[in-house]
């Protein structure tokens, strides 16, 4: 059959799946792209990524000024290589580039779930429900509501990695393995446990066990080399790896490993109890456990090979010093999405047989309900409803005058160096020098958005800074609306 006819037949045969993908593509765009249009994206992290792809598209490394003290190379913060591959698209999609890439990645990951379960069950209806379940999990909505992050893309490649692993397609398995590892250094750590889970899952097949063992080895080598050598070298100034924030279990990786081995009861308790005395943080970890459990998490117990895959995700979230990582906000729960889908529907496919459609629909309903509840309210701190609730008018109405801001930004020459408020930075990042105010350095223009969201300053500090600039003879006020 000619390729054109084959593609047409495929599209017709799977039209329901593509319609679902289209529906969720529109829904996801209404969250992520609308937030960006309404100035609800920030210097950290969309601004950082936009400035990086600007440099990559001009064939140079990115010396990130948005992180202070400044890095000689942004890869010295996180070893994230996917933006390099995506950077040429900035010429087409501008400041929306990484957000569009993230949405397409999520749709691609969901379709991977559909393809995987179609191969496992040969049941289109069941596979379609699995894909809708995937698209409905709260972790996706939390990630979309807050900028762009490389681990979101990595998580969306996992279904394809596992699919091609099961299909014995070595080349494509290796391709997705590499893409996941290079997306972010800690994703290589995750791949160690994904491969270990596959070893348990396919323990009866000696060649699959050996192959999974090889992936475990390669992922471990990449992770160690990345955090011990590549990142410290690229960061400069002998900074080392800056993202070990686990003082509850040790001052460094070696201490943490020793404490995990010698104090397992204490470490296990940190998965449920706060390591700090602040009562306002009570319930954040519990919320995560409840939401995971009701979104298919029960199947992690029934299929423990998938629970193995989540060991580093639970650890990096719940043992972290930063309470923002404990709960269900932001991108920190995205890795649960593919694993919950794989665990849940793998079990339903094998255990329910004649009732799998009914069982999968019930699970889908419960998960959608949980997601709806978490979009309404949550215990996790810094929840901003306007960024999440795509079904309410307030989401589509900005708290600032979008047209007036765009008029003001148009005044600034594209070649000028700029210091800007966090919410303005992603729209101004395509230039050689961009700083997050109050860092000014060699900026020729300072652009301040005077709202109630003024991170990293307090409202009082911002007003003080504005007064000092107005009183200064070094600066000329050219726009004040």
ZAKOLRO-783277 format. One record per residue (C-alpha): x, y, z; residue number from 1. Coordinates in steps of 0.25 Angstrom, whole numbers, always signed. Layout:
<pts>
pt x=X&y=Y&z=Z&resi=NUM
...
</pts>
This chain:
<pts>
pt x=+0&y=+0&z=+0&resi=1
pt x=+6&y=+14&z=-4&resi=2
pt x=+10&y=+22&z=+8&resi=3
pt x=-1&y=+33&z=+6&resi=4
pt x=-12&y=+22&z=+6&resi=5
pt x=-6&y=+16&z=+18&resi=6
pt x=-6&y=+29&z=+26&resi=7
pt x=-20&y=+32&z=+21&resi=8
pt x=-25&y=+18&z=+26&resi=9
pt x=-18&y=+20&z=+39&resi=10
pt x=-24&y=+33&z=+42&resi=11
pt x=-38&y=+28&z=+39&resi=12
pt x=-36&y=+15&z=+47&resi=13
pt x=-31&y=+23&z=+59&resi=14
pt x=-39&y=+36&z=+57&resi=15
pt x=-46&y=+35&z=+71&resi=16
pt x=-32&y=+36&z=+77&resi=17
pt x=-28&y=+47&z=+69&resi=18
pt x=-40&y=+55&z=+72&resi=19
pt x=-37&y=+53&z=+87&resi=20
pt x=-23&y=+58&z=+85&resi=21
pt x=-29&y=+70&z=+77&resi=22
pt x=-39&y=+73&z=+89&resi=23
pt x=-28&y=+72&z=+100&resi=24
pt x=-19&y=+80&z=+91&resi=25
pt x=-29&y=+92&z=+91&resi=26
pt x=-31&y=+90&z=+106&resi=27
pt x=-16&y=+90&z=+109&resi=28
pt x=-14&y=+102&z=+100&resi=29
pt x=-25&y=+110&z=+108&resi=30
pt x=-17&y=+108&z=+121&resi=31
pt x=-3&y=+110&z=+116&resi=32
pt x=-3&y=+119&z=+105&resi=33
pt x=-14&y=+128&z=+111&resi=34
pt x=-6&y=+129&z=+124&resi=35
pt x=+6&y=+134&z=+115&resi=36
pt x=-3&y=+144&z=+108&resi=37
pt x=-8&y=+149&z=+121&resi=38
pt x=+6&y=+151&z=+127&resi=39
pt x=+5&y=+139&z=+137&resi=40
pt x=+18&y=+133&z=+133&resi=41
pt x=+31&y=+137&z=+140&resi=42
pt x=+46&y=+139&z=+139&resi=43
pt x=+48&y=+125&z=+146&resi=44
pt x=+46&y=+117&z=+138&resi=45
pt x=+40&y=+121&z=+124&resi=46
pt x=+49&y=+134&z=+124&resi=47
pt x=+62&y=+125&z=+126&resi=48
pt x=+58&y=+115&z=+115&resi=49
pt x=+54&y=+126&z=+105&resi=50
pt x=+67&y=+133&z=+107&resi=51
pt x=+74&y=+120&z=+105&resi=52
pt x=+67&y=+116&z=+92&resi=53
pt x=+70&y=+131&z=+87&resi=54
pt x=+85&y=+128&z=+89&resi=55
pt x=+85&y=+114&z=+84&resi=56
pt x=+77&y=+119&z=+71&resi=57
pt x=+89&y=+128&z=+69&resi=58
pt x=+99&y=+117&z=+71&resi=59
pt x=+105&y=+120&z=+84&resi=60
pt x=+104&y=+115&z=+99&resi=61
pt x=+95&y=+123&z=+108&resi=62
pt x=+101&y=+130&z=+120&resi=63
pt x=+89&y=+132&z=+128&resi=64
pt x=+88&y=+145&z=+135&resi=65
pt x=+74&y=+142&z=+141&resi=66
pt x=+81&y=+133&z=+151&resi=67
pt x=+89&y=+141&z=+161&resi=68
pt x=+101&y=+139&z=+163&resi=69
pt x=+101&y=+138&z=+148&resi=70
pt x=+105&y=+125&z=+141&resi=71
pt x=+116&y=+124&z=+130&resi=72
pt x=+107&y=+114&z=+124&resi=73
pt x=+92&y=+111&z=+128&resi=74
pt x=+95&y=+96&z=+126&resi=75
pt x=+104&y=+98&z=+139&resi=76
pt x=+90&y=+99&z=+146&resi=77
pt x=+83&y=+87&z=+140&resi=78
pt x=+88&y=+79&z=+129&resi=79
pt x=+76&y=+81&z=+120&resi=80
pt x=+79&y=+79&z=+105&resi=81
pt x=+66&y=+78&z=+98&resi=82
pt x=+64&y=+93&z=+97&resi=83
pt x=+76&y=+93&z=+88&resi=84
pt x=+68&y=+84&z=+78&resi=85
pt x=+56&y=+92&z=+79&resi=86
pt x=+63&y=+106&z=+78&resi=87
pt x=+61&y=+108&z=+63&resi=88
pt x=+46&y=+108&z=+65&resi=89
pt x=+47&y=+121&z=+73&resi=90
pt x=+48&y=+128&z=+59&resi=91
pt x=+34&y=+124&z=+57&resi=92
pt x=+27&y=+123&z=+70&resi=93
pt x=+34&y=+134&z=+78&resi=94
pt x=+32&y=+134&z=+93&resi=95
pt x=+22&y=+123&z=+92&resi=96
pt x=+32&y=+113&z=+86&resi=97
pt x=+35&y=+105&z=+99&resi=98
pt x=+20&y=+105&z=+103&resi=99
pt x=+16&y=+99&z=+90&resi=100
pt x=+27&y=+89&z=+90&resi=101
pt x=+22&y=+85&z=+104&resi=102
pt x=+8&y=+83&z=+100&resi=103
pt x=+11&y=+75&z=+88&resi=104
pt x=+20&y=+66&z=+96&resi=105
pt x=+8&y=+64&z=+106&resi=106
pt x=-1&y=+60&z=+94&resi=107
pt x=+10&y=+51&z=+89&resi=108
pt x=+12&y=+44&z=+102&resi=109
pt x=-3&y=+42&z=+103&resi=110
pt x=-4&y=+36&z=+89&resi=111
pt x=+8&y=+27&z=+93&resi=112
pt x=-1&y=+21&z=+104&resi=113
pt x=-12&y=+19&z=+94&resi=114
pt x=-2&y=+12&z=+85&resi=115
pt x=+4&y=+4&z=+96&resi=116
pt x=-9&y=-2&z=+101&resi=117
pt x=-14&y=-4&z=+87&resi=118
pt x=-2&y=-14&z=+85&resi=119
pt x=-5&y=-20&z=+99&resi=120
pt x=-20&y=-22&z=+98&resi=121
pt x=-24&y=-20&z=+83&resi=122
pt x=-36&y=-12&z=+89&resi=123
pt x=-37&y=+2&z=+83&resi=124
pt x=-48&y=+6&z=+93&resi=125
pt x=-40&y=+1&z=+105&resi=126
pt x=-27&y=+8&z=+99&resi=127
pt x=-35&y=+21&z=+97&resi=128
pt x=-40&y=+21&z=+111&resi=129
pt x=-26&y=+19&z=+116&resi=130
pt x=-21&y=+31&z=+108&resi=131
pt x=-33&y=+40&z=+113&resi=132
pt x=-29&y=+35&z=+127&resi=133
pt x=-14&y=+40&z=+124&resi=134
pt x=-19&y=+53&z=+119&resi=135
pt x=-28&y=+55&z=+131&resi=136
pt x=-18&y=+53&z=+143&resi=137
pt x=-16&y=+66&z=+152&resi=138
pt x=-1&y=+66&z=+149&resi=139
pt x=-2&y=+70&z=+135&resi=140
pt x=-11&y=+82&z=+139&resi=141
pt x=-1&y=+86&z=+150&resi=142
pt x=+10&y=+86&z=+141&resi=143
pt x=+3&y=+94&z=+129&resi=144
pt x=-1&y=+105&z=+139&resi=145
pt x=+13&y=+108&z=+142&resi=146
pt x=+23&y=+111&z=+131&resi=147
pt x=+31&y=+101&z=+123&resi=148
pt x=+40&y=+90&z=+129&resi=149
pt x=+49&y=+79&z=+123&resi=150
pt x=+44&y=+68&z=+132&resi=151
pt x=+30&y=+70&z=+127&resi=152
pt x=+35&y=+66&z=+113&resi=153
pt x=+44&y=+55&z=+118&resi=154
pt x=+32&y=+49&z=+125&resi=155
pt x=+24&y=+49&z=+113&resi=156
pt x=+35&y=+41&z=+106&resi=157
pt x=+34&y=+29&z=+116&resi=158
pt x=+22&y=+22&z=+110&resi=159
pt x=+29&y=+22&z=+96&resi=160
pt x=+42&y=+16&z=+103&resi=161
pt x=+34&y=+5&z=+110&resi=162
pt x=+26&y=+2&z=+97&resi=163
pt x=+38&y=+0&z=+88&resi=164
pt x=+45&y=-7&z=+99&resi=165
pt x=+34&y=-17&z=+99&resi=166
pt x=+34&y=-17&z=+84&resi=167
pt x=+48&y=-21&z=+84&resi=168
pt x=+51&y=-9&z=+75&resi=169
pt x=+65&y=-6&z=+80&resi=170
pt x=+68&y=+6&z=+72&resi=171
pt x=+56&y=+14&z=+76&resi=172
pt x=+57&y=+9&z=+90&resi=173
pt x=+71&y=+14&z=+91&resi=174
pt x=+66&y=+27&z=+84&resi=175
pt x=+56&y=+30&z=+94&resi=176
pt x=+65&y=+26&z=+106&resi=177
pt x=+75&y=+36&z=+101&resi=178
pt x=+65&y=+47&z=+99&resi=179
pt x=+60&y=+45&z=+113&resi=180
pt x=+74&y=+45&z=+119&resi=181
pt x=+78&y=+58&z=+112&resi=182
pt x=+65&y=+65&z=+116&resi=183
pt x=+70&y=+67&z=+130&resi=184
pt x=+81&y=+61&z=+139&resi=185
pt x=+71&y=+55&z=+149&resi=186
pt x=+63&y=+48&z=+138&resi=187
pt x=+75&y=+39&z=+137&resi=188
pt x=+74&y=+35&z=+151&resi=189
pt x=+59&y=+33&z=+149&resi=190
pt x=+63&y=+24&z=+137&resi=191
pt x=+71&y=+15&z=+146&resi=192
pt x=+58&y=+11&z=+154&resi=193
pt x=+50&y=+10&z=+141&resi=194
pt x=+59&y=+0&z=+136&resi=195
pt x=+59&y=-7&z=+149&resi=196
pt x=+44&y=-8&z=+149&resi=197
pt x=+45&y=-13&z=+135&resi=198
pt x=+54&y=-24&z=+139&resi=199
pt x=+44&y=-28&z=+150&resi=200
pt x=+32&y=-27&z=+140&resi=201
pt x=+39&y=-36&z=+129&resi=202
pt x=+47&y=-45&z=+139&resi=203
pt x=+43&y=-57&z=+130&resi=204
pt x=+50&y=-52&z=+118&resi=205
pt x=+65&y=-53&z=+120&resi=206
pt x=+68&y=-44&z=+108&resi=207
pt x=+59&y=-33&z=+113&resi=208
pt x=+65&y=-34&z=+127&resi=209
pt x=+79&y=-33&z=+121&resi=210
pt x=+75&y=-21&z=+112&resi=211
pt x=+68&y=-14&z=+124&resi=212
pt x=+81&y=-16&z=+132&resi=213
pt x=+89&y=-9&z=+121&resi=214
pt x=+80&y=+3&z=+122&resi=215
pt x=+81&y=+3&z=+137&resi=216
pt x=+96&y=+3&z=+135&resi=217
pt x=+96&y=+14&z=+125&resi=218
pt x=+87&y=+23&z=+132&resi=219
pt x=+95&y=+22&z=+145&resi=220
pt x=+108&y=+25&z=+138&resi=221
pt x=+101&y=+37&z=+131&resi=222
pt x=+95&y=+42&z=+144&resi=223
pt x=+109&y=+41&z=+152&resi=224
pt x=+117&y=+48&z=+140&resi=225
pt x=+107&y=+59&z=+139&resi=226
pt x=+106&y=+63&z=+153&resi=227
pt x=+120&y=+60&z=+157&resi=228
pt x=+128&y=+65&z=+145&resi=229
pt x=+120&y=+72&z=+134&resi=230
pt x=+111&y=+81&z=+142&resi=231
pt x=+122&y=+86&z=+151&resi=232
pt x=+131&y=+89&z=+139&resi=233
pt x=+121&y=+97&z=+132&resi=234
pt x=+116&y=+105&z=+144&resi=235
pt x=+130&y=+110&z=+147&resi=236
pt x=+135&y=+116&z=+160&resi=237
pt x=+136&y=+102&z=+166&resi=238
pt x=+121&y=+103&z=+169&resi=239
pt x=+119&y=+88&z=+168&resi=240
pt x=+105&y=+82&z=+167&resi=241
pt x=+95&y=+92&z=+174&resi=242
pt x=+82&y=+84&z=+175&resi=243
pt x=+85&y=+74&z=+186&resi=244
pt x=+75&y=+80&z=+196&resi=245
pt x=+72&y=+69&z=+205&resi=246
pt x=+78&y=+73&z=+219&resi=247
pt x=+67&y=+65&z=+226&resi=248
pt x=+75&y=+52&z=+222&resi=249
pt x=+89&y=+58&z=+220&resi=250
pt x=+98&y=+69&z=+216&resi=251
pt x=+103&y=+62&z=+203&resi=252
pt x=+100&y=+50&z=+194&resi=253
pt x=+109&y=+41&z=+202&resi=254
pt x=+103&y=+45&z=+216&resi=255
pt x=+89&y=+43&z=+210&resi=256
pt x=+92&y=+29&z=+205&resi=257
pt x=+98&y=+25&z=+219&resi=258
pt x=+86&y=+30&z=+226&resi=259
pt x=+76&y=+23&z=+217&resi=260
pt x=+83&y=+10&z=+220&resi=261
pt x=+86&y=+12&z=+235&resi=262
pt x=+73&y=+20&z=+238&resi=263
pt x=+62&y=+14&z=+229&resi=264
pt x=+51&y=+16&z=+239&resi=265
pt x=+54&y=+31&z=+240&resi=266
pt x=+55&y=+33&z=+225&resi=267
pt x=+42&y=+26&z=+223&resi=268
pt x=+35&y=+35&z=+233&resi=269
pt x=+39&y=+47&z=+224&resi=270
pt x=+31&y=+42&z=+213&resi=271
pt x=+18&y=+45&z=+222&resi=272
pt x=+23&y=+54&z=+232&resi=273
pt x=+29&y=+68&z=+231&resi=274
pt x=+43&y=+70&z=+235&resi=275
pt x=+40&y=+84&z=+240&resi=276
pt x=+32&y=+89&z=+252&resi=277
pt x=+24&y=+99&z=+243&resi=278
pt x=+9&y=+95&z=+246&resi=279
pt x=+5&y=+103&z=+233&resi=280
pt x=+11&y=+92&z=+225&resi=281
pt x=+3&y=+81&z=+231&resi=282
pt x=-5&y=+72&z=+221&resi=283
pt x=+3&y=+75&z=+208&resi=284
pt x=+10&y=+62&z=+208&resi=285
pt x=-3&y=+55&z=+211&resi=286
pt x=-10&y=+62&z=+200&resi=287
pt x=+0&y=+56&z=+190&resi=288
pt x=-3&y=+42&z=+195&resi=289
pt x=-18&y=+43&z=+195&resi=290
pt x=-18&y=+49&z=+181&resi=291
pt x=-8&y=+38&z=+176&resi=292
pt x=-16&y=+27&z=+182&resi=293
pt x=-29&y=+32&z=+177&resi=294
pt x=-23&y=+34&z=+163&resi=295
pt x=-20&y=+20&z=+161&resi=296
pt x=-9&y=+19&z=+172&resi=297
pt x=-15&y=+6&z=+178&resi=298
pt x=-10&y=-1&z=+165&resi=299
pt x=+4&y=+3&z=+169&resi=300
pt x=+3&y=-7&z=+181&resi=301
pt x=-4&y=-18&z=+172&resi=302
pt x=+7&y=-16&z=+161&resi=303
pt x=+20&y=-12&z=+170&resi=304
pt x=+29&y=-12&z=+158&resi=305
pt x=+23&y=+1&z=+155&resi=306
pt x=+24&y=+6&z=+169&resi=307
pt x=+39&y=+3&z=+167&resi=308
pt x=+39&y=+13&z=+156&resi=309
pt x=+34&y=+24&z=+165&resi=310
pt x=+44&y=+22&z=+176&resi=311
pt x=+53&y=+34&z=+172&resi=312
pt x=+41&y=+42&z=+169&resi=313
pt x=+35&y=+40&z=+183&resi=314
pt x=+49&y=+43&z=+189&resi=315
pt x=+53&y=+55&z=+182&resi=316
pt x=+39&y=+61&z=+185&resi=317
pt x=+37&y=+57&z=+200&resi=318
pt x=+51&y=+57&z=+205&resi=319
pt x=+54&y=+71&z=+199&resi=320
pt x=+56&y=+83&z=+208&resi=321
pt x=+47&y=+91&z=+199&resi=322
pt x=+32&y=+89&z=+203&resi=323
pt x=+28&y=+94&z=+190&resi=324
pt x=+32&y=+81&z=+184&resi=325
pt x=+25&y=+72&z=+194&resi=326
pt x=+11&y=+74&z=+189&resi=327
pt x=+3&y=+74&z=+176&resi=328
pt x=+7&y=+88&z=+170&resi=329
pt x=+15&y=+92&z=+158&resi=330
pt x=+23&y=+82&z=+150&resi=331
pt x=+28&y=+73&z=+162&resi=332
pt x=+17&y=+63&z=+160&resi=333
pt x=+18&y=+60&z=+145&resi=334
pt x=+26&y=+48&z=+146&resi=335
pt x=+14&y=+41&z=+153&resi=336
pt x=+5&y=+43&z=+141&resi=337
pt x=+11&y=+32&z=+131&resi=338
pt x=+14&y=+22&z=+142&resi=339
pt x=+0&y=+23&z=+148&resi=340
pt x=-6&y=+21&z=+134&resi=341
pt x=+3&y=+9&z=+131&resi=342
pt x=+1&y=+2&z=+145&resi=343
pt x=-14&y=+4&z=+145&resi=344
pt x=-18&y=+0&z=+132&resi=345
pt x=-8&y=-12&z=+131&resi=346
pt x=-14&y=-17&z=+144&resi=347
pt x=-28&y=-15&z=+138&resi=348
pt x=-25&y=-21&z=+125&resi=349
pt x=-20&y=-34&z=+132&resi=350
pt x=-29&y=-35&z=+144&resi=351
pt x=-42&y=-31&z=+139&resi=352
pt x=-43&y=-37&z=+125&resi=353
pt x=-58&y=-37&z=+123&resi=354
pt x=-61&y=-25&z=+131&resi=355
pt x=-49&y=-16&z=+128&resi=356
pt x=-57&y=-5&z=+120&resi=357
pt x=-66&y=-3&z=+133&resi=358
pt x=-54&y=-3&z=+142&resi=359
pt x=-46&y=+6&z=+134&resi=360
pt x=-58&y=+16&z=+132&resi=361
pt x=-60&y=+16&z=+148&resi=362
pt x=-45&y=+19&z=+150&resi=363
pt x=-46&y=+30&z=+139&resi=364
pt x=-58&y=+36&z=+146&resi=365
pt x=-51&y=+36&z=+160&resi=366
pt x=-38&y=+42&z=+154&resi=367
pt x=-46&y=+53&z=+147&resi=368
pt x=-53&y=+56&z=+160&resi=369
pt x=-40&y=+57&z=+167&resi=370
pt x=-34&y=+66&z=+157&resi=371
pt x=-46&y=+75&z=+157&resi=372
pt x=-46&y=+76&z=+172&resi=373
pt x=-31&y=+80&z=+172&resi=374
pt x=-34&y=+90&z=+162&resi=375
pt x=-43&y=+96&z=+172&resi=376
pt x=-35&y=+96&z=+184&resi=377
pt x=-23&y=+89&z=+190&resi=378
pt x=-14&y=+89&z=+202&resi=379
pt x=-1&y=+91&z=+195&resi=380
pt x=+4&y=+105&z=+196&resi=381
pt x=+5&y=+116&z=+186&resi=382
pt x=-7&y=+111&z=+178&resi=383
pt x=-12&y=+122&z=+169&resi=384
pt x=-26&y=+118&z=+164&resi=385
pt x=-26&y=+128&z=+152&resi=386
pt x=-14&y=+120&z=+146&resi=387
pt x=-22&y=+107&z=+147&resi=388
pt x=-37&y=+109&z=+145&resi=389
pt x=-38&y=+109&z=+130&resi=390
pt x=-53&y=+107&z=+132&resi=391
pt x=-55&y=+121&z=+139&resi=392
pt x=-55&y=+135&z=+133&resi=393
pt x=-45&y=+140&z=+142&resi=394
pt x=-34&y=+131&z=+135&resi=395
pt x=-36&y=+138&z=+122&resi=396
pt x=-36&y=+152&z=+128&resi=397
pt x=-23&y=+157&z=+132&resi=398
pt x=-20&y=+165&z=+145&resi=399
pt x=-12&y=+175&z=+137&resi=400
pt x=-15&y=+183&z=+124&resi=401
pt x=-9&y=+174&z=+114&resi=402
pt x=-10&y=+184&z=+102&resi=403
pt x=-4&y=+195&z=+110&resi=404
pt x=+8&y=+186&z=+114&resi=405
pt x=+10&y=+182&z=+100&resi=406
pt x=+10&y=+196&z=+95&resi=407
pt x=+21&y=+199&z=+106&resi=408
pt x=+29&y=+187&z=+103&resi=409
pt x=+29&y=+191&z=+88&resi=410
pt x=+37&y=+204&z=+92&resi=411
pt x=+49&y=+196&z=+96&resi=412
pt x=+59&y=+193&z=+84&resi=413
pt x=+61&y=+178&z=+82&resi=414
pt x=+76&y=+180&z=+84&resi=415
pt x=+75&y=+187&z=+97&resi=416
pt x=+79&y=+181&z=+110&resi=417
pt x=+68&y=+180&z=+120&resi=418
pt x=+64&y=+178&z=+134&resi=419
pt x=+50&y=+174&z=+136&resi=420
pt x=+39&y=+169&z=+146&resi=421
pt x=+38&y=+154&z=+146&resi=422
pt x=+25&y=+154&z=+139&resi=423
pt x=+31&y=+162&z=+127&resi=424
pt x=+44&y=+155&z=+126&resi=425
pt x=+38&y=+143&z=+117&resi=426
pt x=+33&y=+153&z=+107&resi=427
pt x=+47&y=+161&z=+107&resi=428
pt x=+56&y=+149&z=+107&resi=429
pt x=+60&y=+149&z=+93&resi=430
pt x=+73&y=+158&z=+94&resi=431
pt x=+87&y=+157&z=+99&resi=432
pt x=+85&y=+163&z=+113&resi=433
pt x=+73&y=+161&z=+121&resi=434
pt x=+72&y=+162&z=+136&resi=435
pt x=+61&y=+160&z=+146&resi=436
pt x=+58&y=+173&z=+154&resi=437
pt x=+64&y=+177&z=+164&resi=438
pt x=+77&y=+172&z=+157&resi=439
pt x=+81&y=+183&z=+148&resi=440
pt x=+95&y=+181&z=+144&resi=441
pt x=+98&y=+188&z=+130&resi=442
pt x=+83&y=+189&z=+127&resi=443
pt x=+79&y=+201&z=+118&resi=444
pt x=+64&y=+200&z=+121&resi=445
pt x=+57&y=+196&z=+134&resi=446
pt x=+43&y=+191&z=+132&resi=447
pt x=+35&y=+189&z=+145&resi=448
pt x=+21&y=+184&z=+146&resi=449
pt x=+15&y=+189&z=+159&resi=450
pt x=+5&y=+179&z=+163&resi=451
pt x=+3&y=+170&z=+175&resi=452
pt x=+12&y=+159&z=+169&resi=453
pt x=+25&y=+165&z=+171&resi=454
pt x=+34&y=+153&z=+174&resi=455
pt x=+46&y=+153&z=+178&resi=456
pt x=+43&y=+167&z=+185&resi=457
pt x=+32&y=+170&z=+195&resi=458
pt x=+22&y=+181&z=+191&resi=459
pt x=+29&y=+190&z=+201&resi=460
pt x=+43&y=+187&z=+195&resi=461
pt x=+37&y=+189&z=+181&resi=462
pt x=+32&y=+203&z=+184&resi=463
pt x=+45&y=+207&z=+191&resi=464
pt x=+52&y=+203&z=+178&resi=465
pt x=+43&y=+210&z=+169&resi=466
pt x=+44&y=+223&z=+177&resi=467
pt x=+59&y=+222&z=+177&resi=468
pt x=+59&y=+221&z=+162&resi=469
pt x=+50&y=+232&z=+160&resi=470
pt x=+59&y=+241&z=+169&resi=471
pt x=+72&y=+237&z=+162&resi=472
pt x=+78&y=+246&z=+152&resi=473
pt x=+84&y=+233&z=+145&resi=474
pt x=+70&y=+229&z=+140&resi=475
pt x=+60&y=+236&z=+131&resi=476
pt x=+45&y=+232&z=+132&resi=477
pt x=+40&y=+230&z=+118&resi=478
pt x=+27&y=+222&z=+121&resi=479
pt x=+18&y=+222&z=+133&resi=480
pt x=+4&y=+216&z=+131&resi=481
</pts>
